[in-house]
Amino acid sequence: MKNIHTAEEDGNTFSLLKQQQVIEIGSPQFTILLDEISSDAERRRREGKNERPYYAMELIRKARLGALQLPIEKGGRLANIEEVFSVVVQLAQADPDVAHILRSHFGHVEQIVRGAVEAEKADVFLQQVANGAIIGNAFTEQSSQKAGSAQFETTLLPDGEDYRLNGIKYFSTGTLYSDLVYVIASTAEGIPITAIIPTNREGVRIVDDWDGFGQKLTGSGTTIFENVWVGKYEVIEHLPNQTPFNSFPQLYLHAVMVGILKNVVEDAADLVRNRKRTFSFAAAETPRQDPQLLQIIGEISSIAFASESILLKVAATLEHAASTAVGGDINFASSHQASLEASQAKVIIDSLALRAATLLFEVGGASATKQSAHLDRHWRNIRTLASHNPTVYKARTIGDYVVNDVSLPLREIYF
């Protein structure tokens, strides 16, 4: 694996995170990991640096956090989907960029563990994950094709017994920090095909050109493949009858959102608790006794609670669906139900989360808008996450299902 960043070891953190097995969720080591990631994020904000979270990603590798879903005999914890999303929420509370960076990793590992890859190749990939490797993604292209289309300009063409990869991908979230990258391309016949290759291979160029106003440090920019050699053992062919829906990536974004909402609650409470001045129309002598401010914080807290409850309910449905998989395939009914609930969750959580991030400023006055407070990051991050898939399309398809019994749209990419 590439050594992206070398951190200065301190006896507390690294003595507990130097291990050859996956960190135990809820353990003192896990708490230290989260605290260290949170402290590093706060330091970078305080210093006004646009420094990438390489240090946090190094800690995650050392803790083998990316191997949570692996079977115990393969070096993992056999964490189910509910447990994974619970971890993502806690990571997002510590640093939402770091949590988002791991979206493709956990999504791809879930499918490999479920059996969507032939066993021999799966063992090779999972061994690398067990050793701490992180998987990034190279899926989306900036073309006129609709999102999720199975048509790609990136090509994977035969070169003797192996292949050559050429193309340009965008929205490569996490790939900047990853050891492996999951690439989807087209064959000469236009059939989708996948490869999982090292990010440091000759011809792979990762450009950190993501310029969104939120989730700024996720590395969601361009990945370029220029005549990259790909071994036949790294190639995964797509099967025609695999799981028809994939709600894991969508729900993952809401796990990140829930972690952000927990920070919104904390920041709102701190604003009121620590504020000395009040307003001329205020209903109490001090902000912390003002019933109207307390009411707003009560609403923000309730939004965070409701959003997390919805998230975990859908995660349980998705886990049930995954448990029915045969040969890696989840049946239509179970897969559709998970996709329906994930879509319903998006319609509600997006709206509530944006409201909570706005209400935060209702309790802080003008001082809350100072750039040094960085409180606008919550709204910007939530808005960026919510923009991944337009809510209006989700709501329409839900309505069409409820009224006309029309199933949700099938995904075209099956791995």
Beta strands, then each sheet from edge to edge (+ up, - down):
strand 1: 135-138
strand 2: 155-159
strand 3: 162-169
strand 4: 180-186
strand 5: 192-198
strand 6: 204-207
strand 7: 222-230
strand 8: 235-237
sheet 1: 1+ 4+ 5- 8+
sheet 2: 2+ 3- 7+ 6-
end
